[in-house]
């Protein structure tokens, strides 16, 4: 992250100090949860999210702490379960695990895995993770990990059942799988229009009901880019430079077209995926998105980016604390 006023790079020690302050601010603002992603890239410091969440747990008392997401395809489910069960114990039962395949591929060569196996890896490892959640002594075998035979797995978390969400993008198979398993769904919406996901969320809910799961169990969450300011100009001017830098890097790596301000403004418009504006605009938009998708249980806003003032981010978190009860009351 670069401080835009001075062009100085914020190093990892300072960034972690800022991050703890941001999480503490989110708790004081009354927000329900705070999530830490997982990346294995030079510009990110969140390669070990469970450790970050454990630090946050020791400095908070109420706010729920979640992964966003844990790249399960490239991880050992036993270690994932043990780590997050430990954080659940440290936090007194405030942890949620969101598992997915991630939006970058660096984890696969880093851990000696073939990217072309990413779907098969995820399905197998999710199966094992659910077994570990449900049973303290596990017998299991698969293709990509040594088998377990009557193996005790400890520690056990405070929460029973331990909350495991499935993070998905836009593949129908992923929505269908989550519904069939009866797992809560976290939908990453990074562009386009949220209402385009309505058929996929309907597919998830139908699959869950057909599998015999209680509709109350089939929770839907959204993960979107978002930022708040005292007015739309302040919110946009604070958030846009880092958004542009982030997507320019991704476009360069993947051979795509670089982002434009016109594209950003369209996507933060009334029907677009970005939730950027003043508190009233954000509250209105979050309510509209929920209605378009048949009601959602949670909307997470990704506020951080590579060129963002720490003070602006803290203020955005505080403003979101004003918005949250208005949206929850609808």
Secondary structure as the mmCIF struct_conf table of DSSP 4:
data_model
#
loop_
_struct_conf.conf_type_id
_struct_conf.id
_struct_conf.beg_label_comp_id
_struct_conf.beg_label_asym_id
_struct_conf.beg_label_seq_id
_struct_conf.end_label_comp_id
_struct_conf.end_label_asym_id
_struct_conf.end_label_seq_id
STRN STRN1 UNK A 2 UNK A 3
TURN_TY1_P TURN_TY1_P1 UNK A 4 UNK A 7
STRN STRN2 UNK A 8 UNK A 9
HELX_RH_AL_P HELX_RH_AL_P1 UNK A 12 UNK A 28
TURN_TY1_P TURN_TY1_P2 UNK A 29 UNK A 30
BEND BEND1 UNK A 32 UNK A 32
STRN STRN3 UNK A 33 UNK A 36
BEND BEND2 UNK A 41 UNK A 41
TURN_TY1_P TURN_TY1_P3 UNK A 42 UNK A 43
TURN_TY1_P TURN_TY1_P4 UNK A 47 UNK A 48
HELX_RH_AL_P HELX_RH_AL_P2 UNK A 49 UNK A 58
TURN_TY1_P TURN_TY1_P5 UNK A 59 UNK A 59
BEND BEND3 UNK A 61 UNK A 63
STRN STRN4 UNK A 64 UNK A 67
BEND BEND4 UNK A 68 UNK A 68
STRN STRN5 UNK A 70 UNK A 71
HELX_RH_3T_P HELX_RH_3T_P1 UNK A 72 UNK A 74
BEND BEND5 UNK A 75 UNK A 75
HELX_RH_AL_P HELX_RH_AL_P3 UNK A 77 UNK A 91
TURN_TY1_P TURN_TY1_P6 UNK A 92 UNK A 92
BEND BEND6 UNK A 93 UNK A 93
STRN STRN6 UNK A 95 UNK A 100
BEND BEND7 UNK A 103 UNK A 103
HELX_RH_AL_P HELX_RH_AL_P4 UNK A 106 UNK A 110
TURN_TY1_P TURN_TY1_P7 UNK A 111 UNK A 112
HELX_RH_3T_P HELX_RH_3T_P2 UNK A 115 UNK A 117
HELX_RH_AL_P HELX_RH_AL_P5 UNK A 118 UNK A 134
BEND BEND8 UNK A 136 UNK A 136
STRN STRN7 UNK A 137 UNK A 140
BEND BEND9 UNK A 143 UNK A 145
STRN STRN8 UNK A 148 UNK A 152
HELX_LH_PP_P HELX_LH_PP_P1 UNK A 155 UNK A 157
BEND BEND10 UNK A 158 UNK A 161
HELX_LH_PP_P HELX_LH_PP_P2 UNK A 162 UNK A 163
STRN STRN9 UNK A 164 UNK A 168
BEND BEND11 UNK A 170 UNK A 170
HELX_RH_AL_P HELX_RH_AL_P6 UNK A 172 UNK A 181
TURN_TY1_P TURN_TY1_P8 UNK A 182 UNK A 182
STRN STRN10 UNK A 184 UNK A 189
BEND BEND12 UNK A 191 UNK A 192
HELX_RH_3T_P HELX_RH_3T_P3 UNK A 194 UNK A 197
HELX_RH_AL_P HELX_RH_AL_P7 UNK A 198 UNK A 210
TURN_TY1_P TURN_TY1_P9 UNK A 211 UNK A 212
HELX_RH_3T_P HELX_RH_3T_P4 UNK A 215 UNK A 217
STRN STRN11 UNK A 220 UNK A 228
BEND BEND13 UNK A 230 UNK A 231
HELX_RH_AL_P HELX_RH_AL_P8 UNK A 232 UNK A 254
TURN_TY1_P TURN_TY1_P10 UNK A 255 UNK A 255
HELX_LH_PP_P HELX_LH_PP_P3 UNK A 257 UNK A 259
HELX_RH_AL_P HELX_RH_AL_P9 UNK A 261 UNK A 267
TURN_TY1_P TURN_TY1_P11 UNK A 268 UNK A 268
BEND BEND14 UNK A 269 UNK A 269
TURN_TY1_P TURN_TY1_P12 UNK A 270 UNK A 271
BEND BEND15 UNK A 272 UNK A 273
STRN STRN12 UNK A 275 UNK A 277
HELX_RH_AL_P HELX_RH_AL_P10 UNK A 279 UNK A 292
TURN_TY1_P TURN_TY1_P13 UNK A 293 UNK A 294
BEND BEND16 UNK A 297 UNK A 297
STRN STRN13 UNK A 298 UNK A 302
BEND BEND17 UNK A 306 UNK A 307
HELX_RH_AL_P HELX_RH_AL_P11 UNK A 310 UNK A 328
TURN_TY1_P TURN_TY1_P14 UNK A 329 UNK A 329
#
